[in-house]
Amino acid sequence: MKLSLPRFLVAGAALAASASLAWASIQRFDLASMLQASDNAIVGTITHKETIRIDHPVDGKELYFTSLTLEGKSLKDGTNVTIDVCFGGGFIDATHGVHNSEAPSDDDQKLGNKVVAFYRWEPNMGGEHAGNALMAWHGGLYRTFETRGGKTIVQGRGDGYAIPVNVELGELTTQVKALAKPK
Amino acid sequence: MKLWNWISCSAALAGAAWVLLPTRGEAWVVIGTGLNTTQRDFRIYNNFTDSTANDNVTPDPNFPGSLGAVMAIWKACAEWGSRLHGNGNGDPSQPGDIGSGGANFDAAFAGEANGVGSADDNILSEISGSSGGVLAYTELPSEDGWRIRFYSTWQWADGPGTGIGSGTIDIQGVTTHEFGHALCLGHTSVPGATMGATIIGNGVAMRSIEADDIGGVQAIYGVASANKPVITGVTVNGSTITITGAHFAPTGNEIWFRTSGQTLDTILNPLTVLAGQVSTAGGTQLSVGTPPLADDGDILVKVPGLGFDTLSNAWPADINAGPGCNTPGNTCVQSPNSVSPFGAGMGYTGSTSIAQNNTTLLCYDIPPLKLTIFYYGRTANGSYPFGNGTRCIDGPLYRLLPAVTSDNSGTATRVIDLNNMPPGGSMIPGSTMHASAYYRDPAAGGAFFNTADVLSWIWCP
């Protein structure tokens, strides 16, 4: 997608609004603390989406988890990555599922979206469901768009998020590599 | 939950996003149409695992009959109420100010549930594990019910003071935020608002709702109507409860009470309701006998009609004489059996009141149609091999005979009749009881029997 300047500004305004919609009871992060808490940061495309239901004897019935398959590259070292990242909530069909207050918005989860994602392995996300948790769920997924000049912009989410403001992908990659570099 | 409900929520969110853009003073976001008066109940399944989540053992007259996490959650939900909850006291961070919503919205404390329930059962509980920086979440849409979960990876604290301890997260503050989701509010961009952004500090600052949050709840439910029924006082005289206030209907009033004990998590209405009540003194007074299943908690009055403004504010009432009854808690270990890798657990219905004498013990997750014997003791400090499991209750042991048989779902029940206890095993107010059950389990091999964990409590008057 290529955006003209006016569309870019509208997108920025919408971004500011969506940031306020998405906040909830999640940990506060900046890029450094997010990288410290994560296993990896990647830029990639959402190629598959699946929701499962777990009924657990202790954690309860109707535990829904959605996984997104991302195909892309690590921002840390450029290696190719294909990985499933997971968060709470989602719908198996029209009548079975829940929306979770911390989940990424439906628009953010669409197949074909090019996104930046942070994740880490969690042995139990509830109901003994193990997987690569999308960090802070909606707070670990950032959409991108391309400018008319061909630059890829990563959409920031506002104060308290790892990527607070829009940033060019190359610049973000540089920041990630610098922060991820062993001290 | 229906997908179209979620789609309509998303549409509301999208619309609200544009509403947000030009406004600076009010940034609340609406994500639903509001909870009608059949969805105002909330319950707690008190499975918090941190000791700091249940170490407040100081009773509060504004939150009678509750302690620990239950009291903290009750305070949080009461903060969204239309007017002061009792005299408004109970939270050092907002003295005299619990009950700040000013809208046609009040929540009904329905006590404790015996499980986490489904996604629509309006229950708050802990969930095991962690998930990359998520503290707690609410399952939506809420018009047909909701559920709130707290990740166990965090160390939860019940207050009630504002200094909750290093490294802990405030149950009350986070609940205030999550309950805002349940009543159909999204997130705001106004700094300092309870419904805003990421967690503020350890969450204590989120206990008190702010102007923007109040604007949001009033936008959904309307500013508290002049005709909304109002409770201004409750007096208990023996077994008679007198409710004073205004705008009660001449006939057809419902009076809502907390139900004693743990209610089944899947029950349709966990409240105890007295229907068809006639008011006196020009709609300013209601007098009723105390319902047998009612317990210390809030009282609300519902007048006929469907509107948001047909339900009164919530007023605390200590309806049981003497100190409040405490909530039984589970201890000991659950030993795996042939039907559950987690083993059998103990639960109960009814209350822990000697006078009410209405306690029923449950033992669940045992093999179906097997002989089961409930037993109890006065202390439970041990760890004794017992069948295929572990018994924690010390001797002397008292058996509640006759034995019972588990049902097809693997649950056994046994009524405690305090007037017919085993020799030497009588209970009086202040007595401690540790109860469990042992059951036949031939399919497991070994000793062919096993025992459940332990349910412990102190009997109240």
Interface residues (C-beta under 8 A of the other chain):
Chain A: A13 A14 A16 A17 S18 A19 S20 L21 A22 W23 A24 S25 I26 Q27 R28 F29 A37 S38 P57 V58 D59 G60 K61 E62 L63 F87 G88 G89 F91 D93 A94 T95 G97 V98 H99 N100 S101 E102 S105 D106 Y119 R120 E122 P123 N124 M125 G126 G127 E128 H129 A133 L134 M135 A136 W137 G139 G140 G158 D159 G160
Chain B: M1 K2 L3 W4 W6 C9 S10 L13 A16 A17 W18 L20 L21 A27 V29 G115 V116 G117 S118 A119 S125 I127 S128 G129 S130 S131 G132 G133 V134 L135 A136 Y137 T138 E139 L140 P141 R147 R149 Y151 V174 H177 E178 H181 G186 H187 T188 S189 G196 A197 T198 I199 S340 P341 F342 D365
